[in-house]
Amino acid sequence: MDSLKSFSALDPTKKAFSLLEEFKNFALKGNVIDLAVRVIIGAAFGSIVKSLVDNIMMPLIGALFPGEQGYKELVVSVRGKPVHVGLFLADVANFLIVALALFIFIQKFLGFVLRTKKEEAVAPPPLTPDQELLTEIRDLLKQKPPEESLESGNKL
């Protein structure tokens, strides 16, 4: 009988609704939506780079190789099975272009933006009254010629 009370105290329907509520809060957060937009833009960027490689770069590289399809005809036969080396090279070129574009964007552009924000954000804190007084004393001592401080015969 005691185990029945402990089971009813769990209230599984309440926990299920709580889980559903937590998921709804998570899914509708701005961060998740921003992430989804970034993934979609990344996929579109990937298709643009793939088109650049397939339609512009690889035909130019293919012009260097004999044959009608150039790099696509680069095939190595292993035990009678074709290994399409040319298509692999196209995918490597695709990867290198994406990596270069990401490097330029992240390292150069975002690095520049973040550096300027850090420089703006790193302002010295305001001086305390004690520090202001010490700064004024230092500035006054710098303005005095050294002979005046030695006239009394005391060395500093």
C-alpha positions, 0 to 999 in steps of 0.5 A: 500500500505504501508503494501506491502512495509513493507512485501517486505522489510522483504525478506523472501527468504533471511531469509530462506537462512540465517537460512539454513546457520546458521544451516549448520554452527551449524551442522558442528561445531566440538562440535556437531560432538564430541557430536554425537561421545560421544552419540554413544560411550555411547550407546555402553558402555551401551550395554556392561554393559547390557551384563555384567549384563544380562550374568554374574552378574544376572546368578550368582545371579540367582544361589542363587534362586531356579528354572531354570531361577533364578531371572527371575522367581521372579514374584509377582502376583497383582490381577492376573497380574504378576509383574516381580520383578527379571527383575526390579532387573536386571535393577537396577543392570545395572543402579548401574554398569553404575553409578559406572563406571561413578563415577570412570571415572568422579570423579577419573580419570578426577578429577586427570587429571584436578587437575594436569592441575590446578597445572601446570596452577597456576604458580605465576606471575613474580615479579615486580621490586618493589617486587624483591627489597623488596624480596632482602631486606628481604633476606638480613635482614634475613641473618644479626644477630640480634646483628648488628641491635641493635648496633646502639641503634635503635630498628626496 
